[in-house]
Amino acid sequence: MTGYCLDASALVKRYAEESGSAWVLHITDTPAQHTILLAEITLAEVGAAMAAKQRAPGGLTLEERDRALSRFLQDCDEHFLLAPVDRGVIDRAVELTQRYRLRGYDAIQLATALVASEELTAQALPPLVFVASDDDLLTAANAEGLSAENPMDHADLDALPPAP
């Protein structure tokens, strides 16, 4: 069992078909028994991403958007761990924006993963694997010593038929 911290760019692949979706579904599926940690702000970010997909030409229908958002919120209540974004996380995010090319919410996502990983290693537990689909964010995560994964690097799984 592995602990993963997913940012919105990766997590949205669980709810909307994109390159890398199969891998995200695999690691976040309940039977996989991985721990999935999200920063609380991920709720707003995924909500905004679903709305943008619905507004895009040829995007999700209103019903598809609502169904995906409902599934996401249910998963947050039942399966995912939500990490609060407190002043310590915000201060860490500010520091990260000064060292790396990060947008504000991306810095908060990374700061959340770093703080949680530090708490785990202090308890002699393995750190989290940070998952994002943003190259700047992944570069910063690696530079900060986190193991990081990009679902796009596993896009070959998208072509496989679903398991029976």
Buried (B, 14 or more C-beta within 10 A) or exposed (E): EEBBBBBBBBBBBBBBEBBBBBBBBBBBBEEEEBBBBBBBBBBEBBBEBBBEBBEEEEBBEEEBBEBBBEEBEEBBEEEBEBBEBEEEBBEBBEEBBEEBEBEEBBBBBBBBBBBBBBEBEEEEEEBBBBBBBBEEBBBBBEEBEBBBBBBBEBBEBBEEEEEE
